[in-house]
Amino acid sequence: MEKENKNDTNRKSLQSLPTRQYLDQTVNPVLLQGLKAVAKERPADPIQFLATFLMKNKNKCDDGSGET
């Protein structure tokens, strides 16, 4: 129950952030890691590679902490 309250509070605080700050805290860290992996690996299908990378690593941004 305590974890649910923390998640609700975190969601509310994320909702109040300006767009740029929201993306910087939630999406950009894992997205940048994915783009670095694409640049390093140079896969034949970079979009699919990035999509797979993001799905495998999505929990790194779910909490909104920006930590990777």
C-alpha positions in Angstrom: 0.0 0.0 0.0 2.8 2.4 0.8 4.4 1.7 -2.5 1.1 2.5 -4.3 1.0 5.9 -2.5 4.6 6.7 -3.5 3.8 5.8 -7.1 0.7 8.0 -7.1 2.7 10.9 -5.6 5.5 10.4 -8.1 3.0 10.4 -11.0 1.4 13.6 -9.8 4.7 15.3 -9.5 5.7 14.1 -13.0 2.4 15.5 -14.4 3.3 18.9 -13.1 6.7 19.1 -14.7 7.4 21.1 -17.8 7.6 18.9 -20.9 11.4 19.2 -21.3 12.1 18.4 -17.6 9.7 15.5 -17.7 11.5 14.0 -20.8 14.9 14.7 -19.2 13.9 12.8 -16.1 12.0 9.9 -17.5 12.9 9.1 -21.2 16.2 10.7 -22.2 18.5 8.7 -20.0 17.4 5.3 -21.4 16.9 6.8 -24.9 20.5 8.1 -25.0 21.8 4.7 -23.9 19.8 3.1 -26.7 21.1 5.6 -29.3 24.7 4.9 -28.1 24.1 1.2 -28.6 22.7 1.8 -32.1 25.8 3.9 -33.0 28.1 1.2 -31.6 26.4 -1.8 -33.1 25.2 -0.3 -36.4 22.4 -2.9 -36.8 20.8 -3.4 -40.2 17.4 -2.4 -38.7 18.3 0.4 -36.3 14.6 1.2 -35.5 13.9 -2.4 -34.5 17.1 -2.5 -32.5 16.3 0.7 -30.6 12.7 -0.5 -30.0 13.9 -3.8 -28.6 16.5 -2.0 -26.5 13.9 0.4 -25.0 11.5 -2.5 -24.2 14.3 -4.4 -22.5 15.4 -1.4 -20.5 12.0 0.3 -19.9 12.1 -0.3 -16.2 15.1 2.0 -16.0 12.8 5.0 -16.6 9.5 3.8 -15.2 10.2 5.2 -11.7 10.9 8.7 -13.1 14.1 9.0 -11.2 16.2 9.3 -14.4 18.7 6.9 -13.0 20.1 4.3 -15.4 
